[in-house]
Amino acid sequence: MNDFKQVKIPEGFWFRSSTKDYYNWKTSLFREFIQNSKDAGASRLEVIYNPEIGLLEFSDNGCGMDVYTIEHALLTLGGSYKEEGSIGGHGKAKELIYFSWPKWGIHSRDIFVQGREGNYRINKHSRITNGTHSKIKINSKIKDPIVILQSYLMLCNMDMEVIVKDSVLTQGSRSIRSEKIYEIPGLGDLYKNEATGYGVHVQVNGLFMFTMSTVLDKSYIFNITQPSYDCLNSSRDGFVGEWQDKFSKMVGEIAIDSESTKLIKEKVLYLNRIKSQTTEFDEALQTVKDSQIGDAIAAFSNCNKEDLTSEQILEWMDEDYAITESVINIESKRVLQVLVKASKQTRSFKSFINWYKKTFEEGFVIVSELEFDRKTIKTLRYRTHLQMSYMWRDLVLHVFDVLGKKPNIGFGIIESETIEAQLRDGKYFLLNTIMQEEKCKDTWEVYAYKLMLVACHEVTHYLNYTYHNESFLNTFEEIVWKVLQKGFDPKYFRRRVRKIKRNMFNN
């Protein structure tokens, strides 16, 4: 009874444990194999997948491993042997890339390892191989692994080639850094990402580690310059200790700068406000009254700012020129006064505003990075833009109807060079009709399908899936599937937009 016994590990333990340790274990599986090859000095890594037998293989031309390294580092829990400057070093990855699988093997130099989950045997091999050749029996645990690999490489910028079927896979289309804009001493450097997306892509020597979802409305790349095992957690999905605090501080400072820039350039018109916003709106009236906007309204109304009534401010904000929390930042009071006055005197502007107010009683907002000049107003008055806005409202409401929800939301237009659609303030569904013009050249039935996908995307954000991660993607796909299952009829939406006539306004 007093004899020591070996702790037993049940079948499937390593797979269940490892897949929980990583935020996205499927992507991390490829990252760990690529990382090992890079640390071994490999210039190329070939990946082979045989779907018929569920076998995934990795072959690199690195330095390989001797028997001591295999036994005392690779096949020892917590063991690791990495040269200075290597990416790995925690000894955690082996649990995911080898021990989690019912069958696995390693051939490096003249050593051959046969493994079954946490059990293995080592033999000498008659054939000496350069580098390391690994294979794992994934069976049906991963669907389309090469697709996952390609998606992962889009976030990398390495000097090592990854090859599938004699073709070098593309890297970096979602990860292209430009000038350095911030430095955390002892940790790394932040760069603007010239590719599209949001958040901060954390890399080590061009190898993508993880995306840190943030409040930032642009994409950035953070390159770690110190050994990753000193600053990342064991699964390399996040920073540890004080490094996380310093990283968060950096993101906060960049967000403040970014928001300041946005406030300067962003113009907003609320044509109708969502009913639930009335309390917020009342509080905003005094803020507007005390601002530069209040000066402009008072000047146009020929009265002192202190004497302005709520009704006077409300008239401007609800009827012709709506000012939101993102207050227009114009240096010259005179310019602002002219802008307000011009909006009152433009008949086409008035008719344009009235149509949207009447048509979108739920609430409607127009957001622009440019001035609301005659050209902008004329463009947004075109019949095609009116039809797109109308179809956008119908499709968003249709998606919610399929989900059995009746939210209190509004709609709107956003004029931007980069944003296709946006959920603003968690309430307003905005569509960039100018950017959509190219897509609208197809038939309205085809366009209805395209716009339905955009609507599903923004509804997913509305359901509190803020960041574009795996959870967002799964929910988005589920919503699209429900809409299609319900029986999506694009002809219905086409008939709806036909009611918008060509002569809605006088030109």
N, C-alpha and C positions, 0 to 999 in steps of 0.2 A: 504493500500500500504506500510505502514511503519512497518508492523508486520514482525518479524523474521520467516523464514521458514527453514525447515530441508533440507539439501543438499540431493538430490536424487542420488541413485546409480543404473545405468541401469543393466539389467540382463546380466550376463556373465562378468561383470566388473572385479571381483576378479580373475577369471581364466585368462583373458587376461593380467591383471596387474602382477599377480604372476609368470606366465610362462616367462615373459620378465625380471623379476627381478633376475632370477637364470640362471647361465650359462647352466646348464643341469637340467631342472626342474624335469624330471622324476626320475633321480638318487637322486636329493635333496629331493624329496617327501619321499623316504624311509629313507634317512639320518635323516630327521627331526623327523619322528616317532621313529626311533631307539634312537635318541638322547634324546627325551622326556622320553623314558622308562629307559635309563641309568641314567638320572638325578633323576628319581623317585626311584632309587636303585634296579631296576629289575635285576634278574639273568637270566630271560628267556623272550622271546617275540615270540608269535606264530602269524604267518601270514597266512590268509586264503583268497583265491581268488575264486570267483564263476563266471566263464566266461559267463554263461547263462544269468545272470542278471547284470553283470558288477559291482559286489560288492567286495570291498577289505576291509578286517578286520584285526585289530591289537589288540592282547590281551597280556598284560604283568602282572607280579606278583609284581609290585612296590608298593609304599605307597599309590597311588591313590590321589584324590583331594577332598577337601570339597567344599561346595557351594560357600563360599567366594572366594576361589582361582579360581574356575571356572568362576565366574562372573567378578571379579575385575582384574584378571590377564589374564586368557585364552581368555575370550570373551570381552576384552577391548583392543581397538587398541592402540598399544604402551605399553600396560601393560605387566608386567612380574614379576614372583616371583620365583627366583631360589636360592637355597642354595649356599654358597661359595664352589667353586670347580666344580660347574655345568658347562656343556658345552654350553648350550644356554644362553638366557637372553635378547635378543634384542626385543622379542615380535613380530617378523616378520613372523615366521614360520606358525602361525595360519592361515594366509591368504592363504597359499598354501595347508596346510593339511586339512583345514576345509572349510573356506569361499568360496573356488573356486569351490565347488561341488554342484550340484543341490539338493542332499540329503546327509546328514551326521548325525551321532549320536555318543554320548559319554555316557558310563555307568561307573561311578566311585563311589565306595562305595555304598551309597544309592541314588545317584543323577543320573538322566537320562536326557540328553539333546537331543532334536530333532532339527536339523537345515536344512535350505534351503538357500544356499549361505550365505549372511550376516544377515539373520534372524534366530531366534531360540526361543525355549521355554524350560523352566526347570521344571521338575516334580520330586517328590519323587518316588523312586521305591521300591516295596515291597521286592525285592530280593537284598540283599547286596552282592556286588562282591569285591573280593580282586584285587587290582591293578586297571588298567584302560582298558576298552574295547572300541575301536573306530572303526567306519565303515564309508566308503565313497563310494558314487555311482560314479564310474569313467566311466561307460558305455564303450564306445570304444576309450576313450581318450588315453589309454596306451595299446599297444599290447604286450602280453607276460610279464606282470609285474613281475612274479616270476623269469624270466630270467634276468631282469634288477636288481632285488634284489640280485640274486646270483652273478652277475658280480660285483656289488658294494661291497659285503662282501669279495670278493677276495682281496680287498684293505684295509681290516680292520684286526685288531688283538685285539679283545675285550675279556673281561672275561664274557660277556653275550651271551647266546645261542640264536640263531634265528632258529625257528622251522617251517617247512612247511610239512604238512601231516605226522606228527609224526617223521620226520627226521630232524636232526640238520644239517643245511647248513654249508658247508665248508667255512672257513675264511683264509685269509692270504697267499694264494699261489702266489700272486703277490706283497706281502708286508712283507718281512722278514728282520728285521733290525739286523745288526751285531754291530761292535764297533762304538762308538761315534767319529766323526772326527772334529766337529766344534760346537761352542756354541755361541749363541747370548744372552748375559746377559739380563735377564728380559723377554725374549721371548720364547726361546726353544733351542733344541739340534738337530743337523744333524747327521744322521747315514747312513752308506752304506746300500743299499738294496740288499740282497743276491738273490732276485728274479730278473727276467728279466724285461726290459722296459727302459724308458727314463724319464727324468724330476725328479721333487721333489714331492713326495706324502706327503701332509701336514695332520697330524693326531692330535687328542686330545684324550689322554688316549686310543689309539688304534682305535678310530673312525675316518674313513677317511673323510676329509673335501673337499679337492680339490687337483688337480695336477697342479703345477706351471711348465708350459713348459719352458724350458731353453735351453741354448747353450750346456749344459752338455751332454756328450755322454753315460752316465751311469744313473742308477736309484738310488735315495736316498729317505730317509724318514726323514721328519722334524717333531719332536714332540713338540707341543706347551705346555709350562709348566705354563703359566699364564692363568687367566680366559679369555676364547675366546672372550667375549664381549668387552674386553679392546683392542684387537688387530685386530679383524676381522670385515669386513663390515657386514651389516645387513643380507645379504644372505649367509654369511660365505663362499663366493667364492674367497676371497682375503684379503690381509692385508690392513690396513689403515695407512695413515700418515707416520710418521718416521719409523714405523715397516716395511713398504714396502721398504723404502730406505735401512734399515739395512739388510733386506733379500736379496735384489738385490746385495748389496755389498758382502755378503757372497757367493752368486752364482758366482759372478765375480772372486773372489779369488780362489774358488774351480775349476772353469773353467781354470784359468791360470795354476794351478798346474796340472790339468788333461792333458792339452794341452802340457805342458812341458814334461810330462811322455810319451805322445804319440810320440812327436818328437824324443825322444831318441830311441824308439824301432821300429818306422815305416820305412819301406823301400819301395821306389816307383820306378817303371820303366815305363816311357812313351815310348811306341814303336812307335806310331804315335800320333801326336797331332791334336786336332780339329783345323780346318783352322782359326776359329775366334780367336784363341789364339795366333796368330803370334805376335801381338803387345806386349802382356804380355810376350811372350817367349823371344823376343828381350831384354826386360828390365831385364829378369831373367838371361840372359847370363852374364852380368857384375857382378851380385850378385854371380853367381857360380864361376866366374873367381877370385873374391876376397875372396872366401871361402877356406876351407880346401880341398874341391873337386878340386879347381883350382890347389892347390899345388900338388895333386896326379896326375892330368893329365899332368902338366908340368914336373913332375919327370919322368913319363913314356915316354913323348915325347922328353926328353933330351933338354929342353929349360927353360928359365926363365919364371916365371908366367906372368911377365909384357909383355913378347913377344908373349903370346898365342893369336892366332887369333880367331875370332868368328867361323870360319869354323872348327877349331880344337875342340873347345868346343861343337859345334853343332854335330860333328861326334859322340862324346861320348854320348851325351844326346839323340840323335835321333836313333842311330843305335844299340848300345850295352848296355849302362848302363845309363838310363835316370834318372836325378835327378830333383825333383820337389821342390815346395815351402816347403815341409816337408823334409828338407835336412837330409841326414843320419848323425847321430851324433856318430861318432866312435872316441874314444879318441886317438888311435894310428894312426898316419899318415902312418906308415909302413904297418899296417894291411890293411888300405884302398888302398894303392898302390898295394898290393898283390891281393886284391879283384878285382880291375880294370884290372890288368894284366891277372888274371885267366879268366876273362870273355872274353877277346880277344882270348885266346888260347883254349877255349873249343868249339870244332866243333859242338857238340850236342846243346850247348847253342846257337850257331850262327844259326843253322837250325831251332831251336825252335822259336827264335826271328823273323826270316825271314818269317816263315809261318804266324804268327800272324800279322806281318806288311802287308803282301800281302793280307791276308784274310779280315782284318778289316781296310780298307782304311779310314773309317770315323774317326778313332782315337781309340787307344787301350792303356790301362794302366794296370799294374800289381802292386798290393799293398800287402805287407806282413808284419806281425808282427815278422817274423823270418828272418834269413839270407837267401839270395838267394844262397844256396849251391847246390851241385850236386843232392842231394836227392829231394829238392824242384823242381828243373828243370825236373828231371826224372818223378816225379809224374804228373806234369802239362803237360807233353808230352804224357801221355797215351791217347789212342784214345777216351775213354769215356769222358775225360776232354775236349778234343777238340770238341767233339760232343755237350757237354753241353754248351760250350761257343758259338758255332755256333747257336744252337737252341735258346739260350738266346737273341742273337742279333735279330734273326728272330721274336721272340715273342714280344720283346719291340717295334720293328718297326711296327709289325702288330697291336698292341694296338694303337699306334699313328695314323696309317692309318684308323682304325675304328673311331677314334675321329676326323679325317679330318685334322690332323696336320702333318707338315713336319719339325721337329725340327733339329737344328744343334747339334747333340750329338755324343758321343763316347761310347765305351764299355770297359769291362775289367774284371779282376779276382781279388778277394780279398781273401787272406789267413788269416783266423782269427779263434779263438776258439769260438767266440760269435756272429759274424755278418754273417747272411745268405746272405744278399744282401744289396747294399748300393748305394745311389745316391751321387756321390762324386763331390764336387765343383759345384753342380747344373748342371753338364754337362755329367759326365761319369756314365753309368749304370754298376755297378760291381756285379759279381756273385761269391759266394764262392763254387767253384766246388768240393772242398774236402768235405765240409759239405754236399753237394748235393748227394754224392756218394750213400748213403743209400737209398734216394728217387728214385734214378735212377735204382734200382734193379727191379722195375716193368717194364712193357713193355714201349716202348718209347711213345705210345699213351697215357697211363696213366700219364707218367711223363710230357708230354706236357701240360696236364690240370693243374698239380701241378705248373709247372713253369710259366704258363700263369697267375695264381693268384699272384705269386711273382712279375711278370712284371707289373701287374695292380697296385700292392701296390707301387712300386717305381715310376711309372708314376704319381700316385696321389701326391707323394712328389714333383715331377717335376713341377706339376701344382700349386706349392706354398702352399700346405697343409703340412706344415713342421711337425706339432705335431700330435700325435695319439689321437685326440679328436673326438667328435661327428661329426664335419664337415668333418674331414678326412674320417671317416667310411662311411658316407653317400655318399661322392664322390667316394670312392673306390668301394662300392657296385653298384653305378650307372655305373661306367666304366666296371666292370665285366659283368653286365647285357647287356650293349651295345655290348660287344665282343661276348657274347653267342647269342644274338639276330641276330647278323650279320651272324651267322652260323660258329661256330668254328670247324675246321677240323683237328684233331690231326694227321691223317695219312699224311697230306701234310707236316707237320713239321718232321715227322719220315722219309719220303722219302728224305727230304733235308739233314738230317745228315748222310744218308747212303753214300753220296759221299765222306765222309772222310774215307780214306783207313787205313788199319792197318799198312802199311809200309810207313807212311808219313815221318819218319826220320830213319836214320841209328842208331842202338842201340850200 
